[in-house]
Amino acid sequence: MRDGLAVVWPIFSALLVLMVGLGIAIGFIEGWPMLDGLYFAFVSGLTIGYGDLVPKTLLSRALAICIGFTGILLTGLVAAIGVQALTAALHETRQP
């Protein structure tokens, strides 16, 4: 299990850093506080999308699309890690 996390951790970290960076960039472009940019990134990336913060410029809208794709990858990666952990636990309990 730890070997699998060693492989996935750099990808997971890179996706988080990318989402944070894109959120800060959109916040800067839109003139939002940094925390609002981070909030927007994670709310959009996790496909919640409350709609309280909406990017207005073309560049920030394009970056928001990138946040959406990053969020889909991040969610899929977390789901894959969970499935792998459950599968490994099931195999351990079935072995005599």
C-alpha positions, 0 to 999 in steps of 0.5 A: 500500500505504501508503495502505491502512495509513493507513486501517486503522491507526486501526482496528487501534490502536483494537482493540488499545487496547480489548483492553488496556483490557478486559484491565486491567478484568477483571484489576482486577475479578478481583483479578489482577495487571495482566500477568495481565489483559493475558495473559488478554485476548490469550489469549482474544482470539486464541481460544487460551484455555488456561483457566488464568485464568477470570473468576468475576463476571458483569461480567468474563464479559461483558467477556470476551465483548467481548474475544472479539469484539474478537479476532475483528475484530483477527484478521480485520483482520490477515488482510485486510491480509495478503491485500491486501499479497499481492494488491498484490505479485502485481499488481506482479510481473505488470506489464511 
